[in-house]
């Protein structure tokens, strides 16, 4: 598909509701090893990614388990998909057990030539509303790349930290997170596929799962403070079941530098601000 054809998808919109069911929230909590909020309480940061999920029938899936042609994004052939990063603003909390909706718009589609082939970048805006009020706004970057060997080694050293926590991404954790997010991407659970087709040495840890742990570690280390914004980007994949650290440090301007590291090298980078 050419860039010109892709451009016809820019501006396409979709609205999808979710009741933020307390039962499902409890399953998300178990997947993340966190306490479960009850009805009426705030939905924790980034748990939105386990909600507002539009599923697809089996015959609508591609070889990688993702939709071959979604209701919002255009088809991209046999390219491999990655969640490259997000920029999220937290305006007010979404409440568990109260109906909400996500309004999504394709902002831009860019086709670029990378070192390993053609890359197609999608930027999608997701606005999450409840009781008619905008609660969370996100710009999400998805990249589709030509099949090529993945970059696994880190080259950027991790900085000095003010706090940190270790995450052990067991196969059960990856399965549970795939389940609660209804994520069929086979790189997270199908060892035969991920090693023989996409060339990874093992199961790949979900990018949004890493980002969620980054924010959770920051919130745990700074109780009582309200998060205003968070952005992150992935630098390289993390392979299960090897442990990795999520850590952070304050900058002079009061913002927070967040990251995920393994073998003292960065895998994800992020920035968080408090209200």
N, C-alpha and C positions, 0 to 999 in steps of 0.2 A: 504494500500500500504506500502511496506517495505522500509527501508532506501536504500537498494540496488537498488530497482526499481527507487526511487527518484534520485539516483546518475546518472542514465542514462539521466536525463534532464539537468545536469550541463553542461554548455557551449552552450546550445541552444541559438540561436540568433533570433532577429526580427528587422526589420527596418520599420519605419512608418513615412510618411511625414505629414506636416501641413503647410498651407500658412499663419498662424498667422493673419487670417482675421480681419481687423479693426472692422467689425460689431460684431464679436464674442468677441473681446477684450472689446468693449463697454459693452456688457452684463456681462462680468466678473467684470468690474469696478462697475457696478450697484450692483452686488451681494456682493461686498466687500465694497461698499460705498466709492469708491475712484474715483479721476478724471481719465478719459479715455485717454490714449495716442493715438495719431493719427499715420497714416502710416509713417514709417521712424523713429519714435521715439523708444526708448528702451522699451522692454517689462518689466514691473516691476518684482521684485524678486518673485520667486515661482509661478507666473502666468502660468508657464510652465505646472503646474498640471491640468490646465483647457484646455490644448491643447494636441495634439498627442494622442488622445483617440481613441482606436479601439473598436467600439461598437459590441455588439453581438445580434443575433436574439433572440426572446423570447424563442424559444425552446432550446436555448443553455444556458439558465440561470438556476441557482440552486434555492433552496427554499428561500435563503436570498437575491436574486436579483443580485448577482454576477454571472459571468460566471461559469457554472458548470465545464467546461473544456475550459480554455482559449487557445489562439494560442501560448502562451509562457509558462505559468505555468501549471503544471500537475494537474489532479483532486485530491481533498483531501477529498472526501466523505462529511460527514455532519459537519465537523469542522467549528467553527465560525472564521471569518477572522478579523484581526486587522492590521492597518498600525502602526508598532512599532516605526519607526523612519527613518531618512535619514541623509546623509552627502553630502553636496552640495558645489561644487566649482564654483565660478562665474569668468570666464576668460575674457569674453567680452560680451556686451549686445546682446541679440537677438533683431532684429528690427521688429516692427509691419509691417505686409503687405508684408514681404519678405519670399519666400519659405524656409523652413527648414526641417530637419528630425531628428528623434530620433533613435539611434542605441542602442538596448537593448541586454544584455547578462546575463544569469543566472550564477552568480559567485559561489554560494554554496547553498546547501540544508542540513539542520541539523535537526535531530529528537531528541528531549530531553524529559525527564520526569519531569514535573512540579508538584507543590503541588496539582493541580486540574486535572491532567491527562497529556496526551501526547501533546507536542507542536511541530509543524513543522515550522522551520524558513527558509525563502527564502531570499537570498540577491541577488538583481538584480542591475546591473550597467546600467544606462541610460546616453548616451552621446548625447548632443543636438548640431547639426551642422547647420551652415548657410554659404552659399557661400564657402563650403568646409572647413570651419574653425570650430574648436571645441570652442563652446561658454560657455556651461555649462556642468558639469559632476556631476553625482549624483550616490551614492550607496543607495539603498532603501531596508529597511527591512520590510518584510511582515511575520506575524505569524498567523498560523492556530492552534486553540486550541480545545480540546474536549469541548462540551457544558458543562458549569458549571456556577454557580452564579458569576457575575462580581464583581471585587473589586472596591468599590465606595468611601471609606473613605481615605483621605490623611493622611500620618504620618510624612512627612518631612515639617518642617516649612519654610515659604517663607523668604528669606533674605531681608535685607534693600535694597531699590531700589533707583536708580538715576532718573528714569522716570517710568511712567506707564500710562495705558489707560484701560478703562472699556469697555468690549464687552457684548452686550445684544443679545444672540443667539436666536432670535425669530424663530418661525416655518417657517416664510417666508424666513428668511436668510438661514436656512438649506435647504429649498426647492430650493431656487435660486442657492445655491452652488452645490447641487446635480445636478441641471439642467445644469449648465455651465460646470461641469466636467463629465457629462453623467454618473453619479454614481448611479447605481440602488440599492445599498445596502439599504435594507429596514429599518435598524436600525435608519436611518436619517429622515424618513418621515412616516413610517407605525407604528402608535402608538400601534395598536392591536398586530402586530407581535413582536415589540421590547419588549413589556411588558410580553406577554404571552408565547413567544417562547424562547427569549434570556434572559429574566429575568431582564431587566433594568427597573428602575422606570419611565422612560420617554425617549424621543428622544435623541439620542446620537449626540453630536457635532463632526463634522469631524475632525480627527487629523490634516490633512493638512490645514484645515481652521484655526485651532488654531495656527499652526506654521506660517502661512502667516500673521496673526495678530501680532504675536510676532515680526517678522522681520519688519513689517510696523511701529510698534510703535517705534522700535529702529531707523529706517531711519528717521522718523518724528522728533525724539528727537536729531538727529545728522545730520542736513542738510549739504550737500556738501561733505560728506564722501562716498567713494565707498566701497561696501561690497565685501570682498574677499571669504569668506566661511561661511557656516552655518551648524550646525548639531543639531538635536534634537531627543528626545525620549519621548514617552508617558509613564507616570507612572500610570495613572488611567483615566477613561472616565469622561467627563463633560456632564451633563445632561441639556438639554434645558427645559424651557427658563430661568433658573437661570443665572444671570450675573456672569462673571468671569473677572479677571484682567490679562492683559499681561504687563510685566514689565522687567526691566533690570538694570544692574549695571556694571560699568567698573571694571576690575581686575587690579592689579598692573602692569601686563605685557602689558596692552593696549587692551587685548581681552575683550569681553563683555559676561557676563553671562546673559542669557535670561530665562524667565520662564512664565508659566501661572499658576495662583493661584485662589483658591476659598476657602473661609472661612479660609484665612491665611495659607493654606497648598498647596503644589505644586501638579500640575496635569501634567504639561509638563516641561521638562528641556531642555535647549539649550545653545549653545555657538556660538558666531559670531566673526569674525575677519574683520578688515578693511584693505584695501590696503594701 
